[in-house]
Amino acid sequence: MSDDLKEKIKNAVSKVNDPHMGVSIVDMGIVQNIEVDDEGNVKISLKPTNPACMSVARMAADTKTLASEIEGVSKVEIFVEGHAMADSINEMINKN
């Protein structure tokens, strides 16, 4: 089940575009990893192409929203990696 759910999540978050490039964050390789456990808890790792990308918080928030809407998903956590403000962004995105 988790592989099917993982694929649904990947398809959903591929609707999020890098605002500077206008290309899907999945196609650009910004989505590094999607993990799904048996309870429907999801962890998605994002690595922006630029460590100072000002749009990564928006992309992370949109990714969380779209992944959360998938049936079978109970909780979504986003982990931004390789960004100057990664700790602050992760805390902000995952606080609720």
A tleap script that builds the chain and sets N, CA, C and O, in Angstrom:
source leaprc.protein.ff14SB
mol = sequence {
  NMET SER ASP ASP LEU LYS GLU LYS ILE LYS
  ASN ALA VAL SER LYS VAL ASN ASP PRO HIE
  MET GLY VAL SER ILE VAL ASP MET GLY ILE
  VAL GLN ASN ILE GLU VAL ASP ASP GLU GLY
  ASN VAL LYS ILE SER LEU LYS PRO THR ASN
  PRO ALA CYS MET SER VAL ALA ARG MET ALA
  ALA ASP THR LYS THR LEU ALA SER GLU ILE
  GLU GLY VAL SER LYS VAL GLU ILE PHE VAL
  GLU GLY HIE ALA MET ALA ASP SER ILE ASN
  GLU MET ILE ASN LYS CASN
}
set mol.1.N position { 0.816 -1.205 0.000 }
set mol.1.CA position { 0.000 0.000 0.000 }
set mol.1.C position { 0.855 1.261 0.000 }
set mol.1.O position { 0.521 2.237 -0.673 }
set mol.2.N position { 1.955 1.250 0.749 }
set mol.2.CA position { 2.730 2.489 0.860 }
set mol.2.C position { 3.328 2.909 -0.475 }
set mol.2.O position { 3.486 4.104 -0.721 }
set mol.3.N position { 3.671 1.943 -1.360 }
set mol.3.CA position { 4.207 2.312 -2.666 }
set mol.3.C position { 3.151 2.999 -3.523 }
set mol.3.O position { 3.446 3.962 -4.232 }
set mol.4.N position { 1.911 2.498 -3.453 }
set mol.4.CA position { 0.809 3.108 -4.189 }
set mol.4.C position { 0.535 4.510 -3.654 }
set mol.4.O position { 0.332 5.449 -4.424 }
set mol.5.N position { 0.531 4.640 -2.343 }
set mol.5.CA position { 0.306 5.939 -1.715 }
set mol.5.C position { 1.452 6.895 -2.041 }
set mol.5.O position { 1.232 8.081 -2.289 }
set mol.6.N position { 2.657 6.375 -2.038 }
set mol.6.CA position { 3.832 7.179 -2.376 }
set mol.6.C position { 3.715 7.741 -3.799 }
set mol.6.O position { 4.046 8.900 -4.050 }
set mol.7.N position { 3.244 6.909 -4.713 }
set mol.7.CA position { 3.077 7.341 -6.108 }
set mol.7.C position { 1.986 8.414 -6.217 }
set mol.7.O position { 2.136 9.378 -6.968 }
set mol.8.N position { 0.893 8.246 -5.470 }
set mol.8.CA position { -0.173 9.255 -5.467 }
set mol.8.C position { 0.352 10.586 -4.928 }
set mol.8.O position { 0.023 11.648 -5.456 }
set mol.9.N position { 1.160 10.524 -3.885 }
set mol.9.CA position { 1.735 11.741 -3.302 }
set mol.9.C position { 2.668 12.403 -4.308 }
set mol.9.O position { 2.617 13.617 -4.505 }
set mol.10.N position { 3.516 11.607 -4.940 }
set mol.10.CA position { 4.452 12.151 -5.939 }
set mol.10.C position { 3.694 12.846 -7.064 }
set mol.10.O position { 4.074 13.935 -7.494 }
set mol.11.N position { 2.621 12.217 -7.539 }
set mol.11.CA position { 1.811 12.830 -8.600 }
set mol.11.C position { 1.175 14.128 -8.138 }
set mol.11.O position { 1.124 15.103 -8.887 }
set mol.12.N position { 0.686 14.141 -6.893 }
set mol.12.CA position { 0.041 15.351 -6.366 }
set mol.12.C position { 1.034 16.495 -6.219 }
set mol.12.O position { 0.755 17.619 -6.637 }
set mol.13.N position { 2.187 16.215 -5.628 }
set mol.13.CA position { 3.145 17.304 -5.383 }
set mol.13.C position { 3.868 17.738 -6.652 }
set mol.13.O position { 4.537 18.771 -6.663 }
set mol.14.N position { 3.738 16.962 -7.715 }
set mol.14.CA position { 4.337 17.382 -8.986 }
set mol.14.C position { 3.607 18.591 -9.568 }
set mol.14.O position { 4.078 19.205 -10.525 }
set mol.15.N position { 2.444 18.933 -8.981 }
set mol.15.CA position { 1.722 20.142 -9.405 }
set mol.15.C position { 2.365 21.407 -8.870 }
set mol.15.O position { 2.058 22.505 -9.334 }
set mol.16.N position { 3.265 21.262 -7.886 }
set mol.16.CA position { 3.972 22.419 -7.331 }
set mol.16.C position { 5.118 22.751 -8.273 }
set mol.16.O position { 5.952 21.899 -8.578 }
set mol.17.N position { 5.149 23.994 -8.731 }
set mol.17.CA position { 6.203 24.440 -9.637 }
set mol.17.C position { 7.187 25.356 -8.927 }
set mol.17.O position { 6.823 26.119 -8.032 }
set mol.18.N position { 8.437 25.263 -9.347 }
set mol.18.CA position { 9.417 26.255 -8.928 }
set mol.18.C position { 8.979 27.557 -9.578 }
set mol.18.O position { 8.905 27.626 -10.805 }
set mol.19.N position { 8.681 28.606 -8.786 }
set mol.19.CA position { 8.137 29.836 -9.370 }
set mol.19.C position { 9.102 30.556 -10.306 }
set mol.19.O position { 8.669 31.332 -11.158 }
set mol.20.N position { 10.377 30.316 -10.162 }
set mol.20.CA position { 11.355 30.987 -11.024 }
set mol.20.C position { 11.511 30.283 -12.367 }
set mol.20.O position { 11.746 30.918 -13.396 }
set mol.21.N position { 11.375 28.952 -12.337 }
set mol.21.CA position { 11.585 28.163 -13.547 }
set mol.21.C position { 10.276 27.742 -14.213 }
set mol.21.O position { 10.248 27.455 -15.410 }
set mol.22.N position { 9.187 27.705 -13.428 }
set mol.22.CA position { 7.907 27.255 -13.973 }
set mol.22.C position { 7.891 25.765 -14.274 }
set mol.22.O position { 7.125 25.301 -15.118 }
set mol.23.N position { 8.739 25.022 -13.580 }
set mol.23.CA position { 8.860 23.580 -13.792 }
set mol.23.C position { 8.516 22.872 -12.490 }
set mol.23.O position { 8.799 23.389 -11.410 }
set mol.24.N position { 7.911 21.699 -12.584 }
set mol.24.CA position { 7.535 20.900 -11.423 }
set mol.24.C position { 8.737 20.642 -10.524 }
set mol.24.O position { 9.839 20.370 -10.999 }
set mol.25.N position { 8.502 20.734 -9.206 }
set mol.25.CA position { 9.586 20.462 -8.263 }
set mol.25.C position { 10.009 18.991 -8.300 }
set mol.25.O position { 11.127 18.660 -7.906 }
set mol.26.N position { 9.129 18.113 -8.765 }
set mol.26.CA position { 9.496 16.705 -8.938 }
set mol.26.C position { 10.437 16.579 -10.129 }
set mol.26.O position { 11.482 15.935 -10.035 }
set mol.27.N position { 10.065 17.197 -11.256 }
set mol.27.CA position { 10.892 17.130 -12.465 }
set mol.27.C position { 12.253 17.791 -12.259 }
set mol.27.O position { 13.246 17.363 -12.847 }
set mol.28.N position { 12.301 18.828 -11.430 }
set mol.28.CA position { 13.563 19.533 -11.181 }
set mol.28.C position { 14.456 18.800 -10.180 }
set mol.28.O position { 15.620 19.164 -10.012 }
set mol.29.N position { 13.928 17.779 -9.520 }
set mol.29.CA position { 14.727 17.052 -8.544 }
set mol.29.C position { 14.758 17.709 -7.174 }
set mol.29.O position { 15.566 17.328 -6.326 }
set mol.30.N position { 13.891 18.690 -6.943 }
set mol.30.CA position { 13.820 19.341 -5.631 }
set mol.30.C position { 13.240 18.368 -4.607 }
set mol.30.O position { 13.663 18.359 -3.451 }
set mol.31.N position { 12.268 17.543 -5.029 }
set mol.31.CA position { 11.749 16.495 -4.146 }
set mol.31.C position { 12.802 15.392 -4.131 }
set mol.31.O position { 12.988 14.679 -5.117 }
set mol.32.N position { 13.487 15.265 -2.995 }
set mol.32.CA position { 14.572 14.302 -2.866 }
set mol.32.C position { 14.078 12.928 -2.446 }
set mol.32.O position { 14.597 11.908 -2.899 }
set mol.33.N position { 13.062 12.904 -1.571 }
set mol.33.CA position { 12.626 11.624 -1.021 }
set mol.33.C position { 11.202 11.750 -0.488 }
set mol.33.O position { 10.811 12.790 0.043 }
set mol.34.N position { 10.446 10.683 -0.638 }
set mol.34.CA position { 9.108 10.577 -0.050 }
set mol.34.C position { 9.069 9.261 0.716 }
set mol.34.O position { 9.283 8.192 0.143 }
set mol.35.N position { 8.792 9.348 2.017 }
set mol.35.CA position { 8.672 8.150 2.854 }
set mol.35.C position { 7.248 8.073 3.386 }
set mol.35.O position { 6.675 9.078 3.807 }
set mol.36.N position { 6.686 6.874 3.362 }
set mol.36.CA position { 5.341 6.642 3.883 }
set mol.36.C position { 5.396 5.427 4.793 }
set mol.36.O position { 5.894 4.373 4.397 }
set mol.37.N position { 4.879 5.572 6.026 }
set mol.37.CA position { 4.834 4.407 6.917 }
set mol.37.C position { 3.444 3.767 6.864 }
set mol.37.O position { 2.563 4.235 6.143 }
set mol.38.N position { 3.263 2.706 7.627 }
set mol.38.CA position { 2.014 1.942 7.586 }
set mol.38.C position { 0.811 2.699 8.142 }
set mol.38.O position { -0.331 2.326 7.873 }
set mol.39.N position { 1.055 3.750 8.908 }
set mol.39.CA position { -0.045 4.553 9.463 }
set mol.39.C position { -0.416 5.749 8.578 }
set mol.39.O position { -1.300 6.529 8.929 }
set mol.40.N position { 0.258 5.894 7.432 }
set mol.40.CA position { -0.038 7.016 6.555 }
set mol.40.C position { 0.717 8.283 6.921 }
set mol.40.O position { 0.361 9.371 6.468 }
set mol.41.N position { 1.760 8.151 7.740 }
set mol.41.CA position { 2.616 9.292 8.060 }
set mol.41.C position { 3.623 9.463 6.937 }
set mol.41.O position { 4.278 8.508 6.519 }
set mol.42.N position { 3.737 10.694 6.454 }
set mol.42.CA position { 4.552 10.979 5.274 }
set mol.42.C position { 5.661 11.958 5.643 }
set mol.42.O position { 5.441 12.938 6.355 }
set mol.43.N position { 6.859 11.667 5.138 }
set mol.43.CA position { 7.991 12.583 5.268 }
set mol.43.C position { 8.513 12.859 3.869 }
set mol.43.O position { 8.854 11.944 3.119 }
set mol.44.N position { 8.568 14.144 3.536 }
set mol.44.CA position { 9.039 14.541 2.213 }
set mol.44.C position { 10.252 15.444 2.389 }
set mol.44.O position { 10.204 16.428 3.126 }
set mol.45.N position { 11.339 15.100 1.704 }
set mol.45.CA position { 12.552 15.912 1.742 }
set mol.45.C position { 12.629 16.753 0.480 }
set mol.45.O position { 12.469 16.250 -0.632 }
set mol.46.N position { 12.877 18.045 0.671 }
set mol.46.CA position { 13.039 18.978 -0.440 }
set mol.46.C position { 14.429 19.596 -0.374 }
set mol.46.O position { 14.891 19.993 0.695 }
set mol.47.N position { 15.080 19.673 -1.509 }
set mol.47.CA position { 16.385 20.337 -1.565 }
set mol.47.C position { 16.350 21.339 -2.710 }
set mol.47.O position { 16.402 20.953 -3.878 }
set mol.48.N position { 16.262 22.640 -2.376 }
set mol.48.CA position { 16.197 23.647 -3.436 }
set mol.48.C position { 17.493 23.694 -4.239 }
set mol.48.O position { 18.557 23.317 -3.749 }
set mol.49.N position { 17.388 24.157 -5.463 }
set mol.49.CA position { 18.563 24.232 -6.332 }
set mol.49.C position { 19.526 25.318 -5.880 }
set mol.49.O position { 20.704 25.293 -6.235 }
set mol.50.N position { 19.031 26.267 -5.102 }
set mol.50.CA position { 19.845 27.381 -4.620 }
set mol.50.C position { 19.714 27.434 -3.099 }
set mol.50.O position { 18.592 27.480 -2.595 }
set mol.51.N position { 20.830 27.428 -2.342 }
set mol.51.CA position { 20.741 27.426 -0.876 }
set mol.51.C position { 20.156 28.705 -0.281 }
set mol.51.O position { 19.924 28.779 0.926 }
set mol.52.N position { 19.918 29.706 -1.116 }
set mol.52.CA position { 19.305 30.947 -0.645 }
set mol.52.C position { 17.952 31.192 -1.321 }
set mol.52.O position { 17.438 32.310 -1.281 }
set mol.53.N position { 17.379 30.174 -1.930 }
set mol.53.CA position { 16.103 30.290 -2.646 }
set mol.53.C position { 15.032 30.885 -1.736 }
set mol.53.O position { 14.726 30.339 -0.676 }
set mol.54.N position { 14.475 31.996 -2.161 }
set mol.54.CA position { 13.463 32.682 -1.354 }
set mol.54.C position { 12.087 32.032 -1.483 }
set mol.54.O position { 11.186 32.354 -0.709 }
set mol.55.N position { 11.910 31.145 -2.422 }
set mol.55.CA position { 10.606 30.537 -2.675 }
set mol.55.C position { 10.427 29.178 -2.020 }
set mol.55.O position { 9.357 28.579 -2.126 }
set mol.56.N position { 11.461 28.678 -1.342 }
set mol.56.CA position { 11.390 27.314 -0.824 }
set mol.56.C position { 10.310 27.156 0.248 }
set mol.56.O position { 9.695 26.094 0.342 }
set mol.57.N position { 10.071 28.183 1.050 }
set mol.57.CA position { 9.021 28.081 2.077 }
set mol.57.C position { 7.652 27.910 1.426 }
set mol.57.O position { 6.840 27.110 1.891 }
set mol.58.N position { 7.396 28.645 0.367 }
set mol.58.CA position { 6.119 28.525 -0.363 }
set mol.58.C position { 6.013 27.139 -0.994 }
set mol.58.O position { 4.961 26.504 -0.916 }
set mol.59.N position { 7.082 26.669 -1.614 }
set mol.59.CA position { 7.059 25.344 -2.238 }
set mol.59.C position { 6.831 24.258 -1.177 }
set mol.59.O position { 6.096 23.300 -1.417 }
set mol.60.N position { 7.453 24.409 -0.020 }
set mol.60.CA position { 7.282 23.438 1.067 }
set mol.60.C position { 5.847 23.448 1.578 }
set mol.60.O position { 5.260 22.390 1.803 }
set mol.61.N position { 5.280 24.635 1.760 }
set mol.61.CA position { 3.894 24.749 2.242 }
set mol.61.C position { 2.920 24.146 1.230 }
set mol.61.O position { 2.001 23.420 1.609 }
set mol.62.N position { 3.119 24.442 -0.048 }
set mol.62.CA position { 2.241 23.887 -1.089 }
set mol.62.C position { 2.373 22.368 -1.165 }
set mol.62.O position { 1.384 21.660 -1.355 }
set mol.63.N position { 3.594 21.878 -1.015 }
set mol.63.CA position { 3.833 20.425 -1.036 }
set mol.63.C position { 3.096 19.760 0.117 }
set mol.63.O position { 2.456 18.724 -0.063 }
set mol.64.N position { 3.187 20.353 1.296 }
set mol.64.CA position { 2.517 19.794 2.473 }
set mol.64.C position { 1.004 19.772 2.270 }
set mol.64.O position { 0.347 18.775 2.569 }
set mol.65.N position { 0.457 20.871 1.763 }
set mol.65.CA position { -0.989 20.964 1.539 }
set mol.65.C position { -1.472 19.895 0.558 }
set mol.65.O position { -2.443 19.190 0.833 }
set mol.66.N position { -0.800 19.777 -0.576 }
set mol.66.CA position { -1.234 18.814 -1.596 }
set mol.66.C position { -1.084 17.375 -1.112 }
set mol.66.O position { -1.955 16.542 -1.362 }
set mol.67.N position { 0.018 17.076 -0.421 }
set mol.67.CA position { 0.217 15.712 0.091 }
set mol.67.C position { -0.824 15.376 1.148 }
set mol.67.O position { -1.284 14.237 1.231 }
set mol.68.N position { -1.197 16.360 1.954 }
set mol.68.CA position { -2.175 16.143 3.031 }
set mol.68.C position { -3.566 15.817 2.503 }
set mol.68.O position { -4.366 15.199 3.206 }
set mol.69.N position { -3.859 16.224 1.281 }
set mol.69.CA position { -5.179 16.017 0.691 }
set mol.69.C position { -5.381 14.610 0.136 }
set mol.69.O position { -6.496 14.247 -0.239 }
set mol.70.N position { -4.318 13.821 0.081 }
set mol.70.CA position { -4.411 12.466 -0.481 }
set mol.70.C position { -5.089 11.537 0.525 }
set mol.70.O position { -4.735 11.520 1.704 }
set mol.71.N position { -6.063 10.767 0.049 }
set mol.71.CA position { -6.734 9.797 0.915 }
set mol.71.C position { -5.729 8.766 1.407 }
set mol.71.O position { -4.953 8.212 0.628 }
set mol.72.N position { -5.756 8.518 2.709 }
set mol.72.CA position { -4.832 7.563 3.307 }
set mol.72.C position { -3.653 8.217 4.000 }
set mol.72.O position { -2.919 7.560 4.739 }
set mol.73.N position { -3.467 9.516 3.764 }
set mol.73.CA position { -2.385 10.257 4.420 }
set mol.73.C position { -2.916 10.821 5.726 }
set mol.73.O position { -3.931 11.519 5.737 }
set mol.74.N position { -2.233 10.521 6.831 }
set mol.74.CA position { -2.690 11.053 8.120 }
set mol.74.C position { -1.875 12.246 8.587 }
set mol.74.O position { -2.426 13.152 9.213 }
set mol.75.N position { -0.580 12.274 8.304 }
set mol.75.CA position { 0.267 13.390 8.734 }
set mol.75.C position { 1.378 13.573 7.716 }
set mol.75.O position { 1.917 12.602 7.186 }
set mol.76.N position { 1.720 14.839 7.447 }
set mol.76.CA position { 2.796 15.143 6.509 }
set mol.76.C position { 3.819 16.035 7.196 }
set mol.76.O position { 3.474 17.044 7.811 }
set mol.77.N position { 5.075 15.647 7.080 }
set mol.77.CA position { 6.174 16.486 7.538 }
set mol.77.C position { 7.073 16.764 6.349 }
set mol.77.O position { 7.380 15.873 5.556 }
set mol.78.N position { 7.491 18.019 6.240 }
set mol.78.CA position { 8.372 18.444 5.164 }
set mol.78.C position { 9.732 18.768 5.767 }
set mol.78.O position { 9.819 19.436 6.797 }
set mol.79.N position { 10.773 18.300 5.131 }
set mol.79.CA position { 12.130 18.586 5.583 }
set mol.79.C position { 12.903 19.235 4.449 }
set mol.79.O position { 13.234 18.591 3.454 }
set mol.80.N position { 13.187 20.529 4.615 }
set mol.80.CA position { 14.000 21.249 3.651 }
set mol.80.C position { 15.455 21.021 4.033 }
set mol.80.O position { 15.835 21.164 5.195 }
set mol.81.N position { 16.259 20.666 3.048 }
set mol.81.CA position { 17.675 20.396 3.264 }
set mol.81.C position { 18.504 21.300 2.363 }
set mol.81.O position { 18.060 21.696 1.286 }
set mol.82.N position { 19.702 21.620 2.810 }
set mol.82.CA position { 20.629 22.369 1.965 }
set mol.82.C position { 20.233 23.805 1.711 }
set mol.82.O position { 20.587 24.375 0.678 }
set mol.83.N position { 19.500 24.399 2.644 }
set mol.83.CA position { 19.082 25.799 2.505 }
set mol.83.C position { 19.585 26.574 3.708 }
set mol.83.O position { 19.637 26.039 4.815 }
set mol.84.N position { 19.950 27.811 3.506 }
set mol.84.CA position { 20.491 28.645 4.576 }
set mol.84.C position { 19.526 28.778 5.759 }
set mol.84.O position { 19.962 28.919 6.902 }
set mol.85.N position { 18.232 28.734 5.489 }
set mol.85.CA position { 17.216 28.899 6.532 }
set mol.85.C position { 16.443 27.605 6.792 }
set mol.85.O position { 15.305 27.652 7.261 }
set mol.86.N position { 17.034 26.472 6.498 }
set mol.86.CA position { 16.329 25.183 6.578 }
set mol.86.C position { 15.703 24.944 7.946 }
set mol.86.O position { 14.542 24.542 8.020 }
set mol.87.N position { 16.439 25.180 9.030 }
set mol.87.CA position { 15.895 24.908 10.368 }
set mol.87.C position { 14.648 25.741 10.640 }
set mol.87.O position { 13.651 25.218 11.138 }
set mol.88.N position { 14.694 27.011 10.324 }
set mol.88.CA position { 13.550 27.899 10.549 }
set mol.88.C position { 12.362 27.520 9.671 }
set mol.88.O position { 11.220 27.517 10.130 }
set mol.89.N position { 12.632 27.204 8.416 }
set mol.89.CA position { 11.560 26.815 7.493 }
set mol.89.C position { 10.903 25.519 7.961 }
set mol.89.O position { 9.677 25.412 7.972 }
set mol.90.N position { 11.715 24.537 8.347 }
set mol.90.CA position { 11.172 23.251 8.805 }
set mol.90.C position { 10.321 23.426 10.057 }
set mol.90.O position { 9.264 22.807 10.181 }
set mol.91.N position { 10.774 24.260 10.978 }
set mol.91.CA position { 10.008 24.510 12.195 }
set mol.91.C position { 8.662 25.172 11.861 }
set mol.91.O position { 7.624 24.796 12.406 }
set mol.92.N position { 8.696 26.153 10.966 }
set mol.92.CA position { 7.494 26.876 10.584 }
set mol.92.C position { 6.501 25.951 9.855 }
set mol.92.O position { 5.310 25.961 10.164 }
set mol.93.N position { 6.981 25.166 8.904 }
set mol.93.CA position { 6.124 24.318 8.058 }
set mol.93.C position { 5.499 23.182 8.873 }
set mol.93.O position { 4.360 22.792 8.615 }
set mol.94.N position { 6.230 22.654 9.848 }
set mol.94.CA position { 5.787 21.456 10.557 }
set mol.94.C position { 5.198 21.736 11.936 }
set mol.94.O position { 4.996 20.801 12.711 }
set mol.95.N position { 4.918 22.994 12.262 }
set mol.95.CA position { 4.463 23.303 13.617 }
set mol.95.C position { 3.054 22.848 13.926 }
set mol.95.O position { 2.688 22.757 15.098 }
set mol.96.N position { 2.240 22.556 12.905 }
set mol.96.CA position { 0.884 22.084 13.196 }
set mol.96.C position { 0.616 20.742 12.579 }
set mol.96.O position { -0.481 20.202 12.728 }
savepdb mol mol.pdb
quit
